[in-house]
Amino acid sequence: MLKVGVADYGIFVWEGGFYNFLEHLENIKNMGYDGVERLRPQNAQEAILQAAHAKKIGAGFAMCQMASVEETIRYTAALGGQYVWIQVKGGDFDDYCRQVNCMTKAANKYGLRVVLHNHLGTMVETQAELEEFLARCPQTDLLLDTGHLAVAGGDVEYIANTYFDRICAYHLKGWKKSETPDAEKWQERGHFCGLKQGDVFIDNHAVTKLILKNHFDGWVFVEHDTHLREPRLDLEESRAVLQDWGL
C-alpha cells in the first residue's frame, strides 16, 4: 500500500536533535502523514520502544538506523522495515559497487532491500553515475531523490519512468538557489525546501503521476532538508500539495 511520510532530517537539524522521538512520531502522524523514514534509536531497548509506539499510533517507518550496518539490517528486518540505505565507504567506484553488492546480498537474506540514495557530493551524483551504478549493482534498488538528481542536471521524469521497477521509495523536495548558485560546493549553491517553495523546476508533479499510474505501493517521503521557519508549517504545506496531486 502506498504510504506518504516524512524524511525528517530537516526537523532534526532545526531542533538540534530529537529529544522526544515518540512525541515527534505523534506530531508527524497528526499532520496527516503515515510515518517517518527512519527510527533513530540509540540502543536495542529504544528500538523496541520506538517501534512499539509507532505501531500503537498507526505510524509506519521504512528502516531502523542503528550504530552498525549489521545491526541496522537485523533490527530493520525484525521490526518490520522494508529497506536499508547503502552504508559502505568504497575507495573508488569499483570498490563502492563491489561493497554495495556484498551488502545487498547480506540484507536480502533477511528479506530486505538495499537502496541507493542518490545525493550531491557522493559517489553517485549525476544521472550518468546513477545509471552506471544501477547497471553494476543489479540487485540493489533506488531511493529516488528528485531534488538531488535535478540539481545535478538529471532528468527526474526519465529516471522515474525508466527505472520504476527499481525504485523502492522517493524523496520529493524543492530547491531554492542562493546568491552564489555557481559556487563550487553544492551546499553553497542553495538549499532544499518544500514542494512549492523552490525557484528551480523539479517535476515532482510528473513523478507523482507516474507513482499513481503505475500503482506504486511503497513509501513517498517529503523531505525539507532546510527549514527557515517552524517545520510544521512547511510540512503541512507540502502535505496539502501532495493531496492536490492525488497522494
Secondary structure, DSSP 8 states (H G I E B T S, - for coil): --EEEE-THHHHHHHTS-S-HHHHHHHHHHTT--EEEEE--SSHHHHHHHHHHHHHHT-EEEEE--SSHHHHHHHHHHTT--EEE-----SSHHHHHHHHHHHHHHHHTTT-EEEEE--TTSSS-SHHHHHHHHHH-TT-EEEEEHHHHHHTT--HHHHHHHTGGGEEEEEE-EEEE-S-TT-SSGGGTEEEE-TTT-SS---HHHHHHHHHHTT--SEEEE--S--SS-HHHHHHHHHHHHHHTT-
